[in-house]
Amino acid sequence: MRGKVSAESGTAVKTAKRKERERAWRLMKRNWLLYLFLLPAALYILIFHYGPMYGIQIAFRDFKPAKGIWGSPWVGLKWIQTFMDTPRFWSILKNTIVISLYSLISFPFPILLALFINNVQNMRAKKFVQTITYMPHFISTVVLVGMISMFLSPRNGIINLLLELLGGSRDTYFMGSALAFPHIYVWSGIWKGMGWSSIIYVAALTGVDQELHDAAQVDGANKLQRILHIDIPSILPTVIIMLILRLGSVMEVGYEKVYLMQNSLNITTSEVISTYVYKMGLQNQRFSYSAAIGLFNNIINFIILIIANKTADKVSGSSLW
């Protein structure tokens, strides 16, 4: 009897799956024009993102440009082991982790800015605040680092001038301080990216039902209470998805800004995996070695992404997949 019930339930599941596939196919046929619009984006991803992935095998070969990828000898995990055996491995890994985790403090700032913008009643003031906070995003990294160097200059930098007015020393060379490097990197990044990152949260807040706010006001809730009990819970799924994506790239410290801010005085805290890969790959032309280090870094990111997604799914029910 039990076997008969199991067979019937299995048949029912197969039938339901077949009907679901048929329904999906009918929808695709009905909306074929929408899929046609998606085709260029899909081709772009396949050609420029998935296509070049065949070259990842140079991380496991002793790559010689003259021999090509397939002609170069296979060496397995030799280059990853070489990286882990180098005396600077733990220092580079530590710097990458410290800066990456420190950068996570920037995550709440766009949310707070979006909540502030959403509660500004004057439309002119709201547009002005949005414009001012978005503008730093469009400053190039080279220009940003030049601005930081000028502001922190020991001769005529505004920060040192302010310190002198307050009775401090004027000749502090912040850009040459290994201790100050992570703080300068992270907080300048917050200033540059906070406004742009808030756009998605501002968009999510516009979808909050205004009737909820009206009902809360009738019940006597003040603005802070409405933010805490209406706005934040409404955008929480968006916040969780963005946090998962951020954690998935936690080890990706962009080499451009770090490399431009780097010098011989702060190298002990500013040398991260991405800058090391750049130096080994392009400056020293150790292509296989740099590819293996980059792959090592990406594997760590992938593991963190899986853990973050699973944790978010169990805790909140919101996840990427």
N, C-alpha and C positions, 0 to 999 in steps of 0.2 A: 504493500500500500504506500509506504514511504517512498519507495523507488518510483512509483507511478506519479506521486505528487511532485517529486524533484524533476522528473522528465517533463511534466506539464509546465512547471515554472520556468525551466530552461527554454522550452519552446516559446513561452510567452515573452521572455526576455529577448530572444532572437527576433521574434515578430516585431516587438516594439522598436528594436534597433533598426530593423529593415525599414519600418515605416518612417523612422526619424531620418534615415539616409534619403529616402525617397522625397520626404518633405523638404530637406535641405537642397536636394538637386532641383526640385521644382522652383524653389525660391531663387536659386542661382540662375536658372534659365529665365525667370521672369525679370530679374534685375541684372541681366548680362551687361548692360551699359555701364553700371556702376563698377563692375569688375574690370571693364575695359579701361576705365579711368585709373584703376589701381595698377594696371599692368606696367606703366613706366617706372613707378616706385618699386615694384617687385623686381623688375629687370635690373634696376640700379643696385638694389641690395644684393641680388645674386651675382652680378658681374663684378662689383667693386668691393663687396664685403665677404661673400662666401667664395668667389672665384680665387682670389689671391691666397686663400687659406692653404692651398696645396703647398705653398712655400714654407709653411711652418715646419716642414721636415728638415730644413737646414739646421734646426736646433739639435737634431740627432745625427748630423753629418759633419764631417770636416770639410766645410764648404770652400771650394776653390772656384772663383768666377770663370776661369778658363775651362774648367771641366763641366760647369753647369751643376744644377741641383742633382740630377739623376746620376751624373758621372762622379760626384764626390763620394768618398768612402763613408760608410755608415759607422758611427761611433757610439750609438746608444745614448746613455745618460752621462757621458763623459763631461760635457760642458756644464751641466747643472752641478755635478759633483765638484768640478773645478771652482765654480762660483762659491759653493758652500765651504770649500777648503781655503779660500782666500782669506788672509788676515783681516780684511776690511768687511767681510760678510756681515758679521753681527752689528757692526757700527752702522752700515748702510741700511740693514733691515730695521734696526732700532729707530734711526732717523725717519725712515719712511712711515713706520707705525706711529711714532710720536706725532709727526705733522698731520698724518691722516686722521688720527683720533682727535687731535686738537681741532682740526678743521670741522669736525662734527658739531662743535658748539655754534657754528654759523646756521645750523638747520632751523632753529626756532625763529630767527630774526625775520626772514621773509613772511612767516606766519603772523608774527606780531605786527609787522608793517601792513600786511593785508587787512588785518582786523582794524587797525587804526584808519586806513584809507576808507574802508567800508563804512565806518561810523562818522566820517566827515560829511556834514550836511550840505555845506556850501560847495556847489559843483565846480566853481572856479578854483577854489582852494584845493579841492580834491585833484583836479587836473594838474594844478601847479605842483603839488606834492608828488604825484605820479611821474611827471616829466623830470623833476629834479632827481628823484631816486632812480629812474631808469637810465639817465644819461651816463653814469660811470661805466655801465656795461659796454658801451660803445668805444671806450678808450682802449687802445691797443695795449698789449702787455708791455711792449717796449716803452711806450709813453708813460704807462703807469709806474714802471720801475724807475724811469727818469724822474718822475714827480716825487716818488718816495726818497730817492737819493738827494734831491734838492731840499725837501722838507727836513730831512734828517742830517743835512750837511753840518759838520762841526764848525765851519767858518761862518756861513750866513743862513743856515737852515732855520726855519721859523720855530721848530721845536727847541733847538738849543737857545735861541733868543728868548723864548718864553721861560726856559729853565734859568737863564741868567737873570731875568727880571724877578724871578721868585727866589733868587739867592743861591742858585745852584751853579754847577760848572757848565761852561759853554762849549768846551772842546770834546764832548762825548761823541765818539764815532760809533753810532748805532749800527750802521751797515757792516762794520767790522767786528761786531760782537756776536760770538757763537751763541750766547745765552739769549740775546734779543732776536735772533733770526726767526725762530718759529712764531714769535708774537707778531713781528712785522709782517711775515708772510700771511698769517691767518687773518689778522684784523684788516689788512689792506684788501684781502679777498672778500671779506664781509662787506666792506664799503662798496666795492666794485660790483658785487653780484646780488646784493640783497634786494634791490628794487626790481631787477629783471626776474629773479626767482619768485617774487611775490605775485607775478601776473597770474599764475595758475590758481593761486589761492583766492585772489580777487575774483577770478572767473567763477570759482566754486561757490564763493559767498553770494554772488548774484543769483544763484539758484536756490538760495534758502527762501522758503515760503514766508512772505511778509505777514501773513495771517498769524503765524506763530508769535512774531514780535508784537503784533497788535493785541493778541490774547494775553501775552505776558505783561504788557503794559497795563492792561485793564486789571490784572491781578496784583499790580503794584511792584512789578520787578523793575529794578533800575538797569542802567545800560550795562554795567559790569555783570550782573546776574544773567542778562540776556546773552551776552557774549559767551559766558561760561556754560550755560545750559541750552542754548539754541545754536549759536554760530559754530562753536568748536565741535560739538557732536555732529553737526551737519557736514562739516568738511573733514571729519576724522578719517573716513576711507581714503580720501585723496592724500591726506597727510601720511598715512601708513604706506600707501603705494610709493610716494616720493621718498620716504625714509628707506624702504627696501631698495629702491634704485640707488640711493645715496650710499647705502651700506655695500651694495654690489660693486661699487667703484671706490671703496674706501682706501685701497692701496694705490690708486691712480693719482699720484701727485704729479701734476703737469710739469714737464721738465723746463718749459720756456721761462716761466717766471722764476723758478728756483735757479736755473742756470744763469739768468741775467742778474739775480741778486747775489750770486755766489762769488766769493773771493777767497784768497788764501787764509784770511783771518777767521772766517766763519765756516770753513770747509768741514770742521768736525761735526757740525749739526746740520749742514745744508746739503751734504752729499746723500742723495736718495737713489732708489733703484732706477728711476727714469733718467736721471742725469748720468748715472753710471753706464746705462745701456747706450745712451747717446755718445758718450766718450769712447766706449769700447767699440761700438759699431761703426760710427762715422769718422771719428778722429783716428782710431787705431786700426780700423778696418778688420776687426775680429767679428765677422758677420755671424758665424755660428754661435759664438760665445754670447753675443748680445741678444740673439734670437732666443737662446735657451734661458737667459735671465728674464727676458720679457715674458716668455711662456710660463716660467716659474711664478712670476708676479700675477699673471692672469688666472692661473690655477687657484691661487689663494683667493683672488677676488670671486671666482666662481663658487668656491666652497662657502665663502661668507654669504654670497647671494642665496644659495640653497638654504643655509641655516636660517638666515633672516626671513626668507619667504615662509618656511615651515613654521617658525616661531610666530610670525604675524598671523598666519592662518589659524593656529591653535588658540592664540590669545584673543584675537579680535574678529576672526572670520573673514578678514580682508587680505588678499594676497594677489600676486601676479598671475599665478596659475594654481 
